[in-house]
Amino acid sequence: MPCYRCGRIQTDPVKGASPWGRGVVEGAQILICPECQTSDPEWPRSLDACPRCGGTRLSVVMGSIVCRSCNADWTGA
């Protein structure tokens, strides 16, 4: 999956946590590369938020959006 801002393709990560950010924007799972994160520190403001807890730690699973903070799930728009 490419970076949703610049289109850069993610390469196989080295061991450890990935420097790529992830989230949901307009109901679609996205990745954002480290360079775009650095150039726009406000990028998390563009992420969708959970209607229950307001968290942005979301994943898209089989057509549903799932909040990893409170486990709420709902159908994307």
N, CA, C and O atoms as a Maestro MAE file, in Angstrom:
{
 s_m_m2io_version
 :::
 2.0.0
}

f_m_ct {
 s_m_title
 :::
 protein
 m_atom[308] {
  # First column is atom index #
  i_m_mmod_type
  r_m_x_coord
  r_m_y_coord
  r_m_z_coord
  i_m_residue_number
  s_m_chain_name
  s_m_pdb_residue_name
  s_m_pdb_atom_name
  i_m_atomic_number
  :::
  1 25 0.859 -1.168 0.000 1 A "MET " " N  " 7
  2 3 0.000 0.000 0.000 1 A "MET " " CA " 6
  3 2 0.912 1.240 0.000 1 A "MET " " C  " 6
  4 15 1.819 1.334 0.827 1 A "MET " " O  " 8
  5 25 0.683 2.175 -0.905 2 A "PRO " " N  " 7
  6 3 1.520 3.387 -0.949 2 A "PRO " " CA " 6
  7 2 1.110 4.419 0.098 2 A "PRO " " C  " 6
  8 15 0.025 4.354 0.675 2 A "PRO " " O  " 8
  9 25 2.009 5.367 0.323 3 A "CYS " " N  " 7
  10 3 1.712 6.505 1.198 3 A "CYS " " CA " 6
  11 2 0.539 7.272 0.589 3 A "CYS " " C  " 6
  12 15 0.537 7.566 -0.606 3 A "CYS " " O  " 8
  13 25 -0.441 7.590 1.401 4 A "TYR " " N  " 7
  14 3 -1.619 8.268 0.856 4 A "TYR " " CA " 6
  15 2 -1.339 9.716 0.510 4 A "TYR " " C  " 6
  16 15 -2.158 10.343 -0.161 4 A "TYR " " O  " 8
  17 25 -0.221 10.271 0.938 5 A "ARG " " N  " 7
  18 3 0.123 11.654 0.598 5 A "ARG " " CA " 6
  19 2 1.011 11.736 -0.647 5 A "ARG " " C  " 6
  20 15 0.695 12.470 -1.583 5 A "ARG " " O  " 8
  21 25 2.125 10.981 -0.664 6 A "CYS " " N  " 7
  22 3 3.100 11.130 -1.756 6 A "CYS " " CA " 6
  23 2 3.155 9.944 -2.710 6 A "CYS " " C  " 6
  24 15 3.756 10.041 -3.780 6 A "CYS " " O  " 8
  25 25 2.537 8.826 -2.339 7 A "GLY " " N  " 7
  26 3 2.513 7.656 -3.211 7 A "GLY " " CA " 6
  27 2 3.715 6.737 -3.078 7 A "GLY " " C  " 6
  28 15 3.793 5.725 -3.775 7 A "GLY " " O  " 8
  29 25 4.653 7.066 -2.201 8 A "ARG " " N  " 7
  30 3 5.837 6.226 -1.996 8 A "ARG " " CA " 6
  31 2 5.393 4.836 -1.542 8 A "ARG " " C  " 6
  32 15 4.467 4.703 -0.741 8 A "ARG " " O  " 8
  33 25 6.061 3.804 -2.061 9 A "ILE " " N  " 7
  34 3 5.728 2.431 -1.723 9 A "ILE " " CA " 6
  35 2 6.511 2.006 -0.485 9 A "ILE " " C  " 6
  36 15 7.709 2.269 -0.381 9 A "ILE " " O  " 8
  37 25 5.832 1.348 0.449 10 A "GLN " " N  " 7
  38 3 6.482 0.854 1.659 10 A "GLN " " CA " 6
  39 2 7.359 -0.333 1.297 10 A "GLN " " C  " 6
  40 15 6.939 -1.220 0.554 10 A "GLN " " O  " 8
  41 25 8.580 -0.348 1.824 11 A "THR " " N  " 7
  42 3 9.483 -1.471 1.614 11 A "THR " " CA " 6
  43 2 9.412 -2.384 2.827 11 A "THR " " C  " 6
  44 15 8.818 -2.029 3.846 11 A "THR " " O  " 8
  45 25 10.012 -3.550 2.718 12 A "ASP " " N  " 7
  46 3 10.025 -4.468 3.852 12 A "ASP " " CA " 6
  47 2 10.716 -3.791 5.027 12 A "ASP " " C  " 6
  48 15 11.833 -3.292 4.892 12 A "ASP " " O  " 8
  49 25 10.056 -3.774 6.176 13 A "PRO " " N  " 7
  50 3 10.626 -3.084 7.333 13 A "PRO " " CA " 6
  51 2 11.781 -3.862 7.956 13 A "PRO " " C  " 6
  52 15 11.858 -5.086 7.839 13 A "PRO " " O  " 8
  53 25 12.663 -3.143 8.607 14 A "VAL " " N  " 7
  54 3 13.694 -3.776 9.413 14 A "VAL " " CA " 6
  55 2 13.020 -4.258 10.691 14 A "VAL " " C  " 6
  56 15 11.860 -3.934 10.943 14 A "VAL " " O  " 8
  57 25 13.734 -5.021 11.488 15 A "LYS " " N  " 7
  58 3 13.149 -5.518 12.738 15 A "LYS " " CA " 6
  59 2 12.756 -4.354 13.631 15 A "LYS " " C  " 6
  60 15 13.419 -3.317 13.647 15 A "LYS " " O  " 8
  61 25 11.681 -4.532 14.366 16 A "GLY " " N  " 7
  62 3 11.206 -3.488 15.262 16 A "GLY " " CA " 6
  63 2 9.952 -2.829 14.716 16 A "GLY " " C  " 6
  64 15 9.375 -3.267 13.721 16 A "GLY " " O  " 8
  65 25 9.553 -1.774 15.388 17 A "ALA " " N  " 7
  66 3 8.341 -1.047 14.999 17 A "ALA " " CA " 6
  67 2 8.543 -0.337 13.662 17 A "ALA " " C  " 6
  68 15 9.619 0.189 13.378 17 A "ALA " " O  " 8
  69 25 7.504 -0.332 12.863 18 A "SER " " N  " 7
  70 3 7.559 0.346 11.570 18 A "SER " " CA " 6
  71 2 7.473 1.860 11.761 18 A "SER " " C  " 6
  72 15 6.685 2.336 12.579 18 A "SER " " O  " 8
  73 25 8.274 2.619 11.014 19 A "PRO " " N  " 7
  74 3 8.183 4.081 11.100 19 A "PRO " " CA " 6
  75 2 6.990 4.640 10.326 19 A "PRO " " C  " 6
  76 15 6.693 5.830 10.425 19 A "PRO " " O  " 8
  77 25 6.315 3.804 9.568 20 A "TRP " " N  " 7
  78 3 5.150 4.227 8.805 20 A "TRP " " CA " 6
  79 2 3.949 4.376 9.720 20 A "TRP " " C  " 6
  80 15 3.700 3.531 10.580 20 A "TRP " " O  " 8
  81 25 3.202 5.463 9.526 21 A "GLY " " N  " 7
  82 3 1.970 5.666 10.271 21 A "GLY " " CA " 6
  83 2 0.821 4.989 9.554 21 A "GLY " " C  " 6
  84 15 0.871 4.789 8.340 21 A "GLY " " O  " 8
  85 25 -0.207 4.637 10.293 22 A "ARG " " N  " 7
  86 3 -1.390 4.052 9.664 22 A "ARG " " CA " 6
  87 2 -2.629 4.605 10.325 22 A "ARG " " C  " 6
  88 15 -2.591 5.080 11.460 22 A "ARG " " O  " 8
  89 25 -3.712 4.539 9.608 23 A "GLY " " N  " 7
  90 3 -4.970 5.033 10.129 23 A "GLY " " CA " 6
  91 2 -6.066 4.821 9.110 23 A "GLY " " C  " 6
  92 15 -5.909 4.060 8.156 23 A "GLY " " O  " 8
  93 25 -7.171 5.496 9.321 24 A "VAL " " N  " 7
  94 3 -8.317 5.406 8.414 24 A "VAL " " CA " 6
  95 2 -8.706 6.833 8.026 24 A "VAL " " C  " 6
  96 15 -8.861 7.702 8.884 24 A "VAL " " O  " 8
  97 25 -8.860 7.057 6.720 25 A "VAL " " N  " 7
  98 3 -9.283 8.348 6.188 25 A "VAL " " CA " 6
  99 2 -10.452 8.094 5.247 25 A "VAL " " C  " 6
  100 15 -10.327 7.334 4.286 25 A "VAL " " O  " 8
  101 25 -11.588 8.728 5.521 26 A "GLU " " N  " 7
  102 3 -12.802 8.571 4.726 26 A "GLU " " CA " 6
  103 2 -13.176 7.102 4.566 26 A "GLU " " C  " 6
  104 15 -13.619 6.683 3.497 26 A "GLU " " O  " 8
  105 25 -12.998 6.323 5.629 27 A "GLY " " N  " 7
  106 3 -13.388 4.921 5.637 27 A "GLY " " CA " 6
  107 2 -12.404 3.962 5.008 27 A "GLY " " C  " 6
  108 15 -12.683 2.765 4.943 27 A "GLY " " O  " 8
  109 25 -11.257 4.443 4.541 28 A "ALA " " N  " 7
  110 3 -10.257 3.585 3.901 28 A "ALA " " CA " 6
  111 2 -8.981 3.539 4.736 28 A "ALA " " C  " 6
  112 15 -8.532 4.558 5.261 28 A "ALA " " O  " 8
  113 25 -8.399 2.333 4.852 29 A "GLN " " N  " 7
  114 3 -7.131 2.172 5.560 29 A "GLN " " CA " 6
  115 2 -6.042 2.881 4.773 29 A "GLN " " C  " 6
  116 15 -5.984 2.749 3.550 29 A "GLN " " O  " 8
  117 25 -5.173 3.634 5.448 30 A "ILE " " N  " 7
  118 3 -4.084 4.350 4.772 30 A "ILE " " CA " 6
  119 2 -2.767 4.128 5.516 30 A "ILE " " C  " 6
  120 15 -2.743 3.770 6.693 30 A "ILE " " O  " 8
  121 25 -1.688 4.349 4.794 31 A "LEU " " N  " 7
  122 3 -0.353 4.420 5.376 31 A "LEU " " CA " 6
  123 2 0.215 5.790 5.045 31 A "LEU " " C  " 6
  124 15 -0.124 6.375 4.017 31 A "LEU " " O  " 8
  125 25 1.083 6.304 5.920 32 A "ILE " " N  " 7
  126 3 1.771 7.557 5.644 32 A "ILE " " CA " 6
  127 2 3.251 7.350 5.942 32 A "ILE " " C  " 6
  128 15 3.615 6.879 7.019 32 A "ILE " " O  " 8
  129 25 4.098 7.702 4.985 33 A "CYS " " N  " 7
  130 3 5.532 7.452 5.109 33 A "CYS " " CA " 6
  131 2 6.176 8.380 6.145 33 A "CYS " " C  " 6
  132 15 5.614 9.421 6.487 33 A "CYS " " O  " 8
  133 25 7.345 7.999 6.636 34 A "PRO " " N  " 7
  134 3 8.021 8.824 7.639 34 A "PRO " " CA " 6
  135 2 8.304 10.250 7.163 34 A "PRO " " C  " 6
  136 15 8.224 11.189 7.955 34 A "PRO " " O  " 8
  137 25 8.633 10.423 5.878 35 A "GLU " " N  " 7
  138 3 8.939 11.760 5.365 35 A "GLU " " CA " 6
  139 2 7.709 12.662 5.389 35 A "GLU " " C  " 6
  140 15 7.806 13.832 5.759 35 A "GLU " " O  " 8
  141 25 6.555 12.128 4.999 36 A "CYS " " N  " 7
  142 3 5.326 12.930 5.026 36 A "CYS " " CA " 6
  143 2 4.900 13.233 6.458 36 A "CYS " " C  " 6
  144 15 4.337 14.295 6.726 36 A "CYS " " O  " 8
  145 25 5.166 12.306 7.382 37 A "GLN " " N  " 7
  146 3 4.866 12.564 8.788 37 A "GLN " " CA " 6
  147 2 5.700 13.732 9.308 37 A "GLN " " C  " 6
  148 15 5.205 14.587 10.042 37 A "GLN " " O  " 8
  149 25 6.979 13.752 8.912 38 A "THR " " N  " 7
  150 3 7.892 14.811 9.351 38 A "THR " " CA " 6
  151 2 7.519 16.153 8.730 38 A "THR " " C  " 6
  152 15 7.544 17.183 9.402 38 A "THR " " O  " 8
  153 25 7.170 16.135 7.439 39 A "SER " " N  " 7
  154 3 6.872 17.394 6.754 39 A "SER " " CA " 6
  155 2 5.538 17.996 7.191 39 A "SER " " C  " 6
  156 15 5.331 19.201 7.046 39 A "SER " " O  " 8
  157 25 4.627 17.171 7.727 40 A "ASP " " N  " 7
  158 3 3.333 17.665 8.205 40 A "ASP " " CA " 6
  159 2 3.007 17.028 9.549 40 A "ASP " " C  " 6
  160 15 2.301 16.021 9.591 40 A "ASP " " O  " 8
  161 25 3.504 17.591 10.650 41 A "PRO " " N  " 7
  162 3 3.256 16.999 11.959 41 A "PRO " " CA " 6
  163 2 1.773 16.979 12.357 41 A "PRO " " C  " 6
  164 15 1.398 16.299 13.312 41 A "PRO " " O  " 8
  165 25 0.945 17.711 11.638 42 A "GLU " " N  " 7
  166 3 -0.494 17.740 11.926 42 A "GLU " " CA " 6
  167 2 -1.260 16.654 11.175 42 A "GLU " " C  " 6
  168 15 -2.491 16.651 11.202 42 A "GLU " " O  " 8
  169 25 -0.565 15.729 10.504 43 A "TRP " " N  " 7
  170 3 -1.238 14.717 9.699 43 A "TRP " " CA " 6
  171 2 -2.275 13.910 10.470 43 A "TRP " " C  " 6
  172 15 -3.279 13.529 9.869 43 A "TRP " " O  " 8
  173 25 -2.102 13.623 11.766 44 A "PRO " " N  " 7
  174 3 -3.139 12.841 12.456 44 A "PRO " " CA " 6
  175 2 -4.517 13.522 12.491 44 A "PRO " " C  " 6
  176 15 -5.531 12.851 12.682 44 A "PRO " " O  " 8
  177 25 -4.556 14.833 12.310 45 A "ARG " " N  " 7
  178 3 -5.850 15.539 12.300 45 A "ARG " " CA " 6
  179 2 -6.731 15.132 11.122 45 A "ARG " " C  " 6
  180 15 -7.946 15.325 11.165 45 A "ARG " " O  " 8
  181 25 -6.125 14.566 10.060 46 A "SER " " N  " 7
  182 3 -6.908 14.158 8.891 46 A "SER " " CA " 6
  183 2 -7.506 12.762 9.049 46 A "SER " " C  " 6
  184 15 -8.268 12.320 8.189 46 A "SER " " O  " 8
  185 25 -7.172 12.058 10.140 47 A "LEU " " N  " 7
  186 3 -7.670 10.702 10.342 47 A "LEU " " CA " 6
  187 2 -9.115 10.705 10.820 47 A "LEU " " C  " 6
  188 15 -9.545 11.618 11.525 47 A "LEU " " O  " 8
  189 25 -9.864 9.666 10.426 48 A "ASP " " N  " 7
  190 3 -11.197 9.458 10.968 48 A "ASP " " CA " 6
  191 2 -11.074 9.159 12.457 48 A "ASP " " C  " 6
  192 15 -10.034 8.682 12.912 48 A "ASP " " O  " 8
  193 25 -12.121 9.434 13.208 49 A "ALA " " N  " 7
  194 3 -12.130 9.177 14.653 49 A "ALA " " CA " 6
  195 2 -13.293 8.262 15.016 49 A "ALA " " C  " 6
  196 15 -14.324 8.248 14.344 49 A "ALA " " O  " 8
  197 25 -13.113 7.510 16.073 50 A "CYS " " N  " 7
  198 3 -14.153 6.616 16.582 50 A "CYS " " CA " 6
  199 2 -15.333 7.440 17.095 50 A "CYS " " C  " 6
  200 15 -15.139 8.400 17.840 50 A "CYS " " O  " 8
  201 25 -16.553 7.072 16.704 51 A "PRO " " N  " 7
  202 3 -17.715 7.817 17.194 51 A "PRO " " CA " 6
  203 2 -17.979 7.590 18.688 51 A "PRO " " C  " 6
  204 15 -18.667 8.391 19.320 51 A "PRO " " O  " 8
  205 25 -17.449 6.528 19.244 52 A "ARG " " N  " 7
  206 3 -17.670 6.236 20.663 52 A "ARG " " CA " 6
  207 2 -16.658 6.941 21.558 52 A "ARG " " C  " 6
  208 15 -17.043 7.638 22.497 52 A "ARG " " O  " 8
  209 25 -15.339 6.764 21.270 53 A "CYS " " N  " 7
  210 3 -14.322 7.292 22.185 53 A "CYS " " CA " 6
  211 2 -13.494 8.439 21.595 53 A "CYS " " C  " 6
  212 15 -12.737 9.089 22.315 53 A "CYS " " O  " 8
  213 25 -13.635 8.687 20.291 54 A "GLY " " N  " 7
  214 3 -12.869 9.756 19.655 54 A "GLY " " CA " 6
  215 2 -11.456 9.355 19.265 54 A "GLY " " C  " 6
  216 15 -10.712 10.173 18.725 54 A "GLY " " O  " 8
  217 25 -11.072 8.108 19.529 55 A "GLY " " N  " 7
  218 3 -9.723 7.638 19.204 55 A "GLY " " CA " 6
  219 2 -9.496 7.528 17.705 55 A "GLY " " C  " 6
  220 15 -10.446 7.378 16.936 55 A "GLY " " O  " 8
  221 25 -8.245 7.602 17.294 56 A "THR " " N  " 7
  222 3 -7.900 7.490 15.876 56 A "THR " " CA " 6
  223 2 -7.123 6.218 15.573 56 A "THR " " C  " 6
  224 15 -6.631 6.053 14.457 56 A "THR " " O  " 8
  225 25 -7.001 5.316 16.539 57 A "ARG " " N  " 7
  226 3 -6.328 4.032 16.314 57 A "ARG " " CA " 6
  227 2 -7.343 3.074 15.695 57 A "ARG " " C  " 6
  228 15 -7.871 2.191 16.370 57 A "ARG " " O  " 8
  229 25 -7.609 3.264 14.395 58 A "LEU " " N  " 7
  230 3 -8.636 2.508 13.690 58 A "LEU " " CA " 6
  231 2 -8.021 1.581 12.658 58 A "LEU " " C  " 6
  232 15 -6.943 1.846 12.127 58 A "LEU " " O  " 8
  233 25 -8.722 0.491 12.382 59 A "SER " " N  " 7
  234 3 -8.346 -0.445 11.323 59 A "SER " " CA " 6
  235 2 -9.599 -0.799 10.537 59 A "SER " " C  " 6
  236 15 -10.709 -0.757 11.067 59 A "SER " " O  " 8
  237 25 -9.413 -1.147 9.273 60 A "VAL " " N  " 7
  238 3 -10.519 -1.624 8.453 60 A "VAL " " CA " 6
  239 2 -10.387 -3.143 8.363 60 A "VAL " " C  " 6
  240 15 -9.370 -3.666 7.907 60 A "VAL " " O  " 8
  241 25 -11.437 -3.844 8.806 61 A "VAL " " N  " 7
  242 3 -11.436 -5.301 8.821 61 A "VAL " " CA " 6
  243 2 -12.704 -5.794 8.137 61 A "VAL " " C  " 6
  244 15 -13.808 -5.605 8.647 61 A "VAL " " O  " 8
  245 25 -12.539 -6.424 6.983 62 A "MET " " N  " 7
  246 3 -13.659 -6.996 6.230 62 A "MET " " CA " 6
  247 2 -14.819 -6.018 6.067 62 A "MET " " C  " 6
  248 15 -15.975 -6.388 6.274 62 A "MET " " O  " 8
  249 25 -14.521 -4.784 5.701 63 A "GLY " " N  " 7
  250 3 -15.540 -3.788 5.431 63 A "GLY " " CA " 6
  251 2 -16.030 -3.007 6.627 63 A "GLY " " C  " 6
  252 15 -16.785 -2.047 6.471 63 A "GLY " " O  " 8
  253 25 -15.613 -3.399 7.827 64 A "SER " " N  " 7
  254 3 -15.987 -2.669 9.040 64 A "SER " " CA " 6
  255 2 -14.785 -1.899 9.557 64 A "SER " " C  " 6
  256 15 -13.641 -2.312 9.366 64 A "SER " " O  " 8
  257 25 -15.047 -0.789 10.205 65 A "ILE " " N  " 7
  258 3 -13.987 -0.019 10.852 65 A "ILE " " CA " 6
  259 2 -14.005 -0.409 12.323 65 A "ILE " " C  " 6
  260 15 -15.058 -0.411 12.961 65 A "ILE " " O  " 8
  261 25 -12.838 -0.738 12.855 66 A "VAL " " N  " 7
  262 3 -12.711 -1.197 14.240 66 A "VAL " " CA " 6
  263 2 -11.777 -0.260 14.986 66 A "VAL " " C  " 6
  264 15 -10.678 0.037 14.519 66 A "VAL " " O  " 8
  265 25 -12.217 0.204 16.143 67 A "CYS " " N  " 7
  266 3 -11.401 1.056 16.998 67 A "CYS " " CA " 6
  267 2 -10.523 0.168 17.875 67 A "CYS " " C  " 6
  268 15 -11.030 -0.680 18.610 67 A "CYS " " O  " 8
  269 25 -9.225 0.360 17.798 68 A "ARG " " N  " 7
  270 3 -8.315 -0.436 18.610 68 A "ARG " " CA " 6
  271 2 -8.217 0.094 20.034 68 A "ARG " " C  " 6
  272 15 -7.579 -0.536 20.878 68 A "ARG " " O  " 8
  273 25 -8.832 1.233 20.318 69 A "SER " " N  " 7
  274 3 -8.824 1.779 21.677 69 A "SER " " CA " 6
  275 2 -9.984 1.233 22.505 69 A "SER " " C  " 6
  276 15 -9.785 0.836 23.653 69 A "SER " " O  " 8
  277 25 -11.219 1.205 21.928 70 A "CYS " " N  " 7
  278 3 -12.391 0.785 22.712 70 A "CYS " " CA " 6
  279 2 -13.124 -0.410 22.108 70 A "CYS " " C  " 6
  280 15 -14.136 -0.856 22.650 70 A "CYS " " O  " 8
  281 25 -12.615 -0.935 20.977 71 A "ASN " " N  " 7
  282 3 -13.195 -2.114 20.289 71 A "ASN " " CA " 6
  283 2 -14.552 -1.865 19.648 71 A "ASN " " C  " 6
  284 15 -15.224 -2.825 19.271 71 A "ASN " " O  " 8
  285 25 -14.981 -0.622 19.511 72 A "ALA " " N  " 7
  286 3 -16.221 -0.337 18.769 72 A "ALA " " CA " 6
  287 2 -16.003 -0.722 17.306 72 A "ALA " " C  " 6
  288 15 -14.887 -0.622 16.797 72 A "ALA " " O  " 8
  289 25 -17.053 -1.156 16.637 73 A "ASP " " N  " 7
  290 3 -16.945 -1.346 15.193 73 A "ASP " " CA " 6
  291 2 -18.206 -0.870 14.511 73 A "ASP " " C  " 6
  292 15 -19.301 -0.916 15.074 73 A "ASP " " O  " 8
  293 25 -18.026 -0.412 13.286 74 A "TRP " " N  " 7
  294 3 -19.125 0.145 12.508 74 A "TRP " " CA " 6
  295 2 -18.787 0.013 11.041 74 A "TRP " " C  " 6
  296 15 -17.634 -0.215 10.676 74 A "TRP " " O  " 8
  297 25 -19.793 0.158 10.204 75 A "THR " " N  " 7
  298 3 -19.608 0.082 8.762 75 A "THR " " CA " 6
  299 2 -19.124 1.426 8.254 75 A "THR " " C  " 6
  300 15 -19.649 2.469 8.641 75 A "THR " " O  " 8
  301 25 -18.116 1.401 7.380 76 A "GLY " " N  " 7
  302 3 -17.591 2.639 6.807 76 A "GLY " " CA " 6
  303 2 -18.618 3.326 5.938 76 A "GLY " " C  " 6
  304 15 -19.594 2.718 5.497 76 A "GLY " " O  " 8
  305 25 -18.381 4.615 5.697 77 A "ALA " " N  " 7
  306 3 -19.323 5.431 4.916 77 A "ALA " " CA " 6
  307 2 -19.321 5.089 3.464 77 A "ALA " " C  " 6
  308 15 -20.061 5.691 2.686 77 A "ALA " " O  " 8
  :::
 }
 m_bond[307] {
  # First column is bond index #
  i_m_from
  i_m_to
  i_m_order
  :::
  1 1 2 1
  2 2 3 1
  3 3 4 2
  4 3 5 1
  5 5 6 1
  6 6 7 1
  7 7 8 2
  8 7 9 1
  9 9 10 1
  10 10 11 1
  11 11 12 2
  12 11 13 1
  13 13 14 1
  14 14 15 1
  15 15 16 2
  16 15 17 1
  17 17 18 1
  18 18 19 1
  19 19 20 2
  20 19 21 1
  21 21 22 1
  22 22 23 1
  23 23 24 2
  24 23 25 1
  25 25 26 1
  26 26 27 1
  27 27 28 2
  28 27 29 1
  29 29 30 1
  30 30 31 1
  31 31 32 2
  32 31 33 1
  33 33 34 1
  34 34 35 1
  35 35 36 2
  36 35 37 1
  37 37 38 1
  38 38 39 1
  39 39 40 2
  40 39 41 1
  41 41 42 1
  42 42 43 1
  43 43 44 2
  44 43 45 1
  45 45 46 1
  46 46 47 1
  47 47 48 2
  48 47 49 1
  49 49 50 1
  50 50 51 1
  51 51 52 2
  52 51 53 1
  53 53 54 1
  54 54 55 1
  55 55 56 2
  56 55 57 1
  57 57 58 1
  58 58 59 1
  59 59 60 2
  60 59 61 1
  61 61 62 1
  62 62 63 1
  63 63 64 2
  64 63 65 1
  65 65 66 1
  66 66 67 1
  67 67 68 2
  68 67 69 1
  69 69 70 1
  70 70 71 1
  71 71 72 2
  72 71 73 1
  73 73 74 1
  74 74 75 1
  75 75 76 2
  76 75 77 1
  77 77 78 1
  78 78 79 1
  79 79 80 2
  80 79 81 1
  81 81 82 1
  82 82 83 1
  83 83 84 2
  84 83 85 1
  85 85 86 1
  86 86 87 1
  87 87 88 2
  88 87 89 1
  89 89 90 1
  90 90 91 1
  91 91 92 2
  92 91 93 1
  93 93 94 1
  94 94 95 1
  95 95 96 2
  96 95 97 1
  97 97 98 1
  98 98 99 1
  99 99 100 2
  100 99 101 1
  101 101 102 1
  102 102 103 1
  103 103 104 2
  104 103 105 1
  105 105 106 1
  106 106 107 1
  107 107 108 2
  108 107 109 1
  109 109 110 1
  110 110 111 1
  111 111 112 2
  112 111 113 1
  113 113 114 1
  114 114 115 1
  115 115 116 2
  116 115 117 1
  117 117 118 1
  118 118 119 1
  119 119 120 2
  120 119 121 1
  121 121 122 1
  122 122 123 1
  123 123 124 2
  124 123 125 1
  125 125 126 1
  126 126 127 1
  127 127 128 2
  128 127 129 1
  129 129 130 1
  130 130 131 1
  131 131 132 2
  132 131 133 1
  133 133 134 1
  134 134 135 1
  135 135 136 2
  136 135 137 1
  137 137 138 1
  138 138 139 1
  139 139 140 2
  140 139 141 1
  141 141 142 1
  142 142 143 1
  143 143 144 2
  144 143 145 1
  145 145 146 1
  146 146 147 1
  147 147 148 2
  148 147 149 1
  149 149 150 1
  150 150 151 1
  151 151 152 2
  152 151 153 1
  153 153 154 1
  154 154 155 1
  155 155 156 2
  156 155 157 1
  157 157 158 1
  158 158 159 1
  159 159 160 2
  160 159 161 1
  161 161 162 1
  162 162 163 1
  163 163 164 2
  164 163 165 1
  165 165 166 1
  166 166 167 1
  167 167 168 2
  168 167 169 1
  169 169 170 1
  170 170 171 1
  171 171 172 2
  172 171 173 1
  173 173 174 1
  174 174 175 1
  175 175 176 2
  176 175 177 1
  177 177 178 1
  178 178 179 1
  179 179 180 2
  180 179 181 1
  181 181 182 1
  182 182 183 1
  183 183 184 2
  184 183 185 1
  185 185 186 1
  186 186 187 1
  187 187 188 2
  188 187 189 1
  189 189 190 1
  190 190 191 1
  191 191 192 2
  192 191 193 1
  193 193 194 1
  194 194 195 1
  195 195 196 2
  196 195 197 1
  197 197 198 1
  198 198 199 1
  199 199 200 2
  200 199 201 1
  201 201 202 1
  202 202 203 1
  203 203 204 2
  204 203 205 1
  205 205 206 1
  206 206 207 1
  207 207 208 2
  208 207 209 1
  209 209 210 1
  210 210 211 1
  211 211 212 2
  212 211 213 1
  213 213 214 1
  214 214 215 1
  215 215 216 2
  216 215 217 1
  217 217 218 1
  218 218 219 1
  219 219 220 2
  220 219 221 1
  221 221 222 1
  222 222 223 1
  223 223 224 2
  224 223 225 1
  225 225 226 1
  226 226 227 1
  227 227 228 2
  228 227 229 1
  229 229 230 1
  230 230 231 1
  231 231 232 2
  232 231 233 1
  233 233 234 1
  234 234 235 1
  235 235 236 2
  236 235 237 1
  237 237 238 1
  238 238 239 1
  239 239 240 2
  240 239 241 1
  241 241 242 1
  242 242 243 1
  243 243 244 2
  244 243 245 1
  245 245 246 1
  246 246 247 1
  247 247 248 2
  248 247 249 1
  249 249 250 1
  250 250 251 1
  251 251 252 2
  252 251 253 1
  253 253 254 1
  254 254 255 1
  255 255 256 2
  256 255 257 1
  257 257 258 1
  258 258 259 1
  259 259 260 2
  260 259 261 1
  261 261 262 1
  262 262 263 1
  263 263 264 2
  264 263 265 1
  265 265 266 1
  266 266 267 1
  267 267 268 2
  268 267 269 1
  269 269 270 1
  270 270 271 1
  271 271 272 2
  272 271 273 1
  273 273 274 1
  274 274 275 1
  275 275 276 2
  276 275 277 1
  277 277 278 1
  278 278 279 1
  279 279 280 2
  280 279 281 1
  281 281 282 1
  282 282 283 1
  283 283 284 2
  284 283 285 1
  285 285 286 1
  286 286 287 1
  287 287 288 2
  288 287 289 1
  289 289 290 1
  290 290 291 1
  291 291 292 2
  292 291 293 1
  293 293 294 1
  294 294 295 1
  295 295 296 2
  296 295 297 1
  297 297 298 1
  298 298 299 1
  299 299 300 2
  300 299 301 1
  301 301 302 1
  302 302 303 1
  303 303 304 2
  304 303 305 1
  305 305 306 1
  306 306 307 1
  307 307 308 2
  :::
 }
}
